Amino acid sequence: MSVLLQQLANGVIQGALIALIALGYTMVYGIIQLINFAHGEVFMVASYGGLATFTLLPDDLKKSPAVALPLMFVGGILVAVVVAVIMERFAYRPLRNAPRLAPLITALGVSVFLQEAVRVFYPNAKSNLPYPKVFPEGNLTIGSVNISWTGVLLVVLSVGLAVILQTYINRSRMGRAMRATAQDPDTAKLMGVNPDRVIVLTFIIGAVLAGVAGIMFGGYLNNINIDMGFQNGIFAFTAAVLGGVGSIRGAVIGAFIIGLIKTVAGQYMPGGTQYDYVWIFVVLILVLVFRPQGLFGEPERVRA
Amino acid sequence: MRKHSVKSAAIVGASLLVLAACGSNKTEGGGTTGGSCDTSKGTLTVGVVAPLSGNLSALGVGIKQSAELAVDEANKKCTVPGFKLTVSAQDDEANPAKGAQAATKLSTDPNVVGVVGTLNSSVAQTVQPILRDKKIPQVSPANTNPSLTRGNDFLTAPKRQFDNYFRVCTTDDLQGPYAANYLVEKAGKKKIAIITDGKTYGEGLAAELQKQVAKKGGTIVGSEKVGEKDTDFSGVIAKIKALGPEAVYYGGEYPVAGPLSKQMKDAGLDVPLMGGDGIFDGKYIELGGKEGDLATSVGAPTESLATAKAFVDAYKAKFGKEDYAAYGAFSYDAANAIIGALGKTLEGGAAWDDSKRDAMLTNVGAYSGSGATGEVKFDQYGDSTNKVLTVYQVTSAKWKDVQTGTFTG
């Protein structure tokens, strides 16, 4: 029993990380119907941005986590946002009216470009880099279940930001503009919405969330590498598809489902941890057979 | 005049070669005559295939630079009459497919006389056949999987696999059991959990350890696998923790092992993690390897070996730091085996062409020298006759050797 609870806790933490990235996939898809495969790399550069911020801090600031950690978030998110805006402006906007396949292939190209750029230009990025110890140490222990405080923080941030995002899109003026653009860009334009602004904002929001995820990933797992964006990007993309691409709630719930399947199936299914990825995709296929639009695909269709 | 100086250089070179052949190849005079060797017949290349980028690059760069050192010294000592030697290092990114490309590139160059590499056993599997087809000797400083030389039935029916393949390090069918003996008998850990990364090296090593643990009266409480690119091991750790192991053995390399050790401790599973030569690197500790963690590695500790001192000093003088890593001394010996065999093949000033390749293979197989890791010699399968292993432990954030010996059953 205690093992099951521990695995559930592990699954929720993994799900929380994937959810933060999956939101970026699902929002961009909702607005411009583009699977932005480079989004995982935005998450990766944010992690390196945070690490670079820490490295550049003066020595006395490095020793006080209360100052260093927020600055790392600011640095990491800033890098993620700048990369996302440049990516949108120079890689995707010129292709706005091109056939759907062109931006998709471009996204793959941007992904490879960012990964290699970090590998070549970031010092020592050829191998894993340890992440600074500025995160809360120690564990939260409930009964026999151990959860690190960084994990708790990750879950709180993930769920909190998802709720704020959902409220922002449903209630705010800009959120309404986003929904309008998602439904019909041409009509939205006639109503006075500037689609370029809406699209840039969507990329920025996605980058902020990925930035938070990037810093928390480093803190939770203590080291980062240039492959992290690809690996977690695949999970996040799967989560978005599972939940119904375009749906905010779907992306978050899809992410938690994936996190839980990974840990629980690794524990109880035949083959153990060797086959945990298999079960994730078995569930994905089953869901897509019976609900091709994903779990929350059609009825909600907030489309960011 | 010019001809005359070439001639005298050849004489100096030849006499040095005789000295080298006598085994006293530490003649300081070799250094001063540098540049005056006869290199009129052109340039020959020693290939290196190792991960020069990626997670394992710390080990790969150590291999490359140590080979360069050996080649440099040979050039100074005019070990190969009439030729200048160079190193052509190819990056395999620890990836078998990339390794195949690297091997193909080297094998199409008629001047490549031999290859030092690879680091990974899985990469060796794709490199071996490519180099064999061109009869290019391959001497690995680091492959420890026994099937590379003796086939899948290496214990019961060993059979030479590739007549061009040699290695200067010992193998996992000794390393695994040696680790098991230490873990069960010395450290008193009877309940052991195994985690592997699914690659040739890690799986083979863990399988050999598992057999010996059972023989010594220990139990394997569970076996799990992690993906090579996984980063969050909480699921695996929770599963293993419930089985109450006294130690965890990891079959794989340090990019996964370091974070794994740290996450084990964070999850409340504070037992030592042990691994093989794949985790024996400073980077392991940097990435989260904790105090008390153990590793076996091939050979005796480089710093304490009398024969290695000259290598370490020369390496430091050339590269400024001691980053030769776990396989530097082995790589230096591997390169010297190739160079030594080449010197013998071209003895008396013969020219290099493809017809020399058979003799070259024979000479590598028959090579015998005293190197940085001790005696360098190959048995009938291409394995090293040097079977020494060392257990290291993380002490005050450094690897410290705790036991050196050979596996005796």
HADDOCK unambig.tbl for C-alpha pairs under 7 A between the chains (distance, minus, plus):
assign (segid A and resid 3 and name CA) (segid B and resid 238 and name CA) 6.62 0.50 0.50
assign (segid A and resid 3 and name CA) (segid B and resid 242 and name CA) 6.55 0.50 0.50
assign (segid A and resid 6 and name CA) (segid B and resid 238 and name CA) 6.63 0.50 0.50
assign (segid A and resid 7 and name CA) (segid B and resid 235 and name CA) 6.01 0.50 0.50
assign (segid A and resid 7 and name CA) (segid B and resid 238 and name CA) 6.53 0.50 0.50
assign (segid A and resid 10 and name CA) (segid B and resid 234 and name CA) 5.97 0.50 0.50
assign (segid A and resid 10 and name CA) (segid B and resid 235 and name CA) 6.44 0.50 0.50
assign (segid A and resid 126 and name CA) (segid B and resid 53 and name CA) 5.57 0.50 0.50
assign (segid A and resid 126 and name CA) (segid B and resid 54 and name CA) 4.79 0.50 0.50
assign (segid A and resid 126 and name CA) (segid B and resid 55 and name CA) 6.31 0.50 0.50
assign (segid A and resid 127 and name CA) (segid B and resid 54 and name CA) 5.18 0.50 0.50
assign (segid A and resid 127 and name CA) (segid B and resid 55 and name CA) 4.01 0.50 0.50
assign (segid A and resid 127 and name CA) (segid B and resid 56 and name CA) 6.87 0.50 0.50
assign (segid A and resid 127 and name CA) (segid B and resid 57 and name CA) 6.88 0.50 0.50
assign (segid A and resid 128 and name CA) (segid B and resid 55 and name CA) 6.05 0.50 0.50
assign (segid A and resid 128 and name CA) (segid B and resid 255 and name CA) 6.69 0.50 0.50
assign (segid A and resid 130 and name CA) (segid B and resid 286 and name CA) 6.73 0.50 0.50
assign (segid A and resid 130 and name CA) (segid B and resid 287 and name CA) 5.53 0.50 0.50
assign (segid A and resid 146 and name CA) (segid B and resid 267 and name CA) 6.19 0.50 0.50
assign (segid A and resid 221 and name CA) (segid B and resid 231 and name CA) 6.99 0.50 0.50
assign (segid A and resid 221 and name CA) (segid B and resid 232 and name CA) 6.71 0.50 0.50
assign (segid A and resid 223 and name CA) (segid B and resid 287 and name CA) 6.66 0.50 0.50
assign (segid A and resid 263 and name CA) (segid B and resid 235 and name CA) 4.80 0.50 0.50
assign (segid A and resid 266 and name CA) (segid B and resid 235 and name CA) 6.79 0.50 0.50
assign (segid A and resid 267 and name CA) (segid B and resid 239 and name CA) 6.00 0.50 0.50
assign (segid A and resid 272 and name CA) (segid B and resid 224 and name CA) 6.91 0.50 0.50
assign (segid A and resid 273 and name CA) (segid B and resid 224 and name CA) 6.10 0.50 0.50
assign (segid A and resid 273 and name CA) (segid B and resid 225 and name CA) 5.75 0.50 0.50
assign (segid A and resid 273 and name CA) (segid B and resid 226 and name CA) 6.70 0.50 0.50
assign (segid A and resid 273 and name CA) (segid B and resid 236 and name CA) 6.43 0.50 0.50
assign (segid A and resid 274 and name CA) (segid B and resid 224 and name CA) 6.85 0.50 0.50
assign (segid A and resid 274 and name CA) (segid B and resid 225 and name CA) 5.02 0.50 0.50
assign (segid A and resid 274 and name CA) (segid B and resid 226 and name CA) 6.47 0.50 0.50
